[in-house]
Amino acid sequence: MRTVSIHEAKTHLSALVSRVQNRQEHIIICRYGHAVAELKPIDKKKRTRTDKTLSRITVKGDLTDSTVEEWEDA
């Protein structure tokens, strides 16, 4: 984990973001010697699994058809 001042972070933001992206490094940004923010990689989550009961659903009709006529009477 690396610590940088706000001035250094502003000056070298692109390089710091590259370090976070390529090296999975965490960077703490300090103001007047106190930590105020952290640059860290985003956790890439796995795709959520769908519920097995959804496979039993059947759709009748074309879901891409316009529904304008249905809403005119509303």
C-alpha positions in Angstrom: 0.0 0.0 0.0 1.4 3.4 -1.0 0.6 6.8 0.6 0.6 10.0 -1.5 -0.3 13.6 -0.8 -3.1 15.3 -2.6 -0.7 17.4 -4.6 1.1 14.2 -5.8 -2.2 12.5 -6.6 -3.3 15.4 -8.7 0.0 15.6 -10.5 0.3 11.9 -11.2 -3.3 10.7 -11.2 -3.0 8.8 -14.5 0.1 6.9 -13.4 -1.5 6.1 -10.0 -4.6 4.7 -11.7 -2.4 2.6 -13.9 -0.6 1.2 -10.9 -4.0 0.3 -9.3 -5.2 -1.3 -12.5 -2.1 -3.2 -13.5 -0.6 -4.1 -10.1 -3.8 -4.3 -8.0 -2.2 -1.8 -5.7 -4.0 0.2 -3.0 -3.1 3.9 -2.8 -4.0 6.1 0.2 -4.4 9.8 -0.5 -3.5 12.1 2.4 -4.3 15.8 3.2 -2.1 17.5 5.8 -0.8 14.0 6.8 -4.2 12.5 7.4 -5.6 9.7 5.1 -8.8 11.0 3.4 -9.3 8.7 0.4 -8.2 5.4 -1.1 -7.6 4.3 -4.7 -8.1 0.6 -5.0 -9.1 -1.8 -7.8 -12.8 -2.6 -8.2 -13.8 -6.1 -7.3 -15.1 -7.8 -10.4 -18.0 -9.9 -9.2 -19.1 -13.1 -10.9 -22.4 -13.0 -12.7 -25.4 -13.8 -10.6 -27.0 -17.2 -11.2 -30.6 -17.2 -12.2 -33.2 -19.1 -10.2 -34.0 -22.5 -11.6 -37.7 -21.7 -11.5 -37.3 -19.1 -14.2 -36.6 -21.8 -16.7 -40.2 -22.9 -16.4 -41.6 -19.6 -17.5 -43.0 -19.4 -21.0 -43.7 -16.3 -22.9 -46.6 -16.2 -25.4 -46.5 -13.5 -28.0 -43.8 -11.2 -29.2 -42.3 -9.1 -26.4 -40.9 -6.6 -28.9 -44.4 -5.6 -30.3 -45.4 -2.1 -29.6 -47.9 -1.5 -26.8 -48.9 2.0 -27.8 -52.5 0.9 -28.6 -52.8 -0.6 -25.1 -51.8 2.7 -23.4 -54.1 4.9 -25.5 -57.1 3.6 -23.6 -55.5 4.1 -20.2 
